[in-house]
Amino acid sequence: MIEVIDGLKNIRLLILDVDGVLTDGSLYYDKRGEAIKRFHVLDGLGIRRIMEAGLTVAVISGRRSRIARKRLKELGIDLIREAAYDKVAAFRDIRACCPDIRDEEIAYIGDDVNDVALMKEVAVPIAVANAMDEVKGVARYVTRLSGGEGAVREVCDLILRSRG
């Protein structure tokens, strides 16, 4: 745990997946066919706290979701890449928007196999507790909490604690 906390101390950019990280990965559909997702308020407060501490938060999602975009905008997250079938390309696009952030200052939280390539690109790859085994295998830290159940808050608190 000490090694991870030391690595987290330098993080200035935290990148998140949506489905399975900010949500529990379930998709519910309303009568119009719109997907409904559940977000945990603990994660939202954690994100706001690290943003207030000066960190940048970005999102890369394989899906396009109006409800997710609404939640992310409520939290003040502007760096959003949706329908990112190539998450590494989306990551490079975000990197171009943050030229002052060094590679060793980036963490990513993922849960599924489409996150693995991107996790190998960042200094601190993190998997949520209910992530696929391949994802946990490349992670430097696996959260105690599951995606959509406060895992993002857990990481945000670790980042803040690592900074004193």
RANOR-V924604 format. One line per field, one symbol per residue. ss: DSSP state (2 for helix, 1 for strand, 0 for the rest). phi: phi as a letter, one per 30 degrees, with the letter a starting at -180 (. if undefined). psi: psi as a letter, one per 20 degrees, with the letter a starting at -180 (. if undefined). Layout:
ss=???
phi=???
psi=???
//
This chain:
ss=02222222200011110000000000011000001100002222222222220001111100000222222222000011100000222222222220000022211111002222222000011110000022222200110000000022222222222200
phi=.eedddddecdbbccbdcdjcdbdjdbccddciddcbcccdedddddddddddjdccbbbbdccbdddeddddedidcdbbchddcddddddddeddbddcdedcbbbcbbbddceedddccdbdbcdecddeddddcddbcddcdeibjdddededdddddci
psi=hggggghhhipioppqrfoifirjiqpqpaiijpppqpqphggghgghghhhjjqpprpoqiqpoghggggghhijphnporknhnhgghghgghhimhipqhjkpqpprirhiigghhiirgnppqqhkrqhhghhiqippqhqrpjkjgggggghggghhi.
//
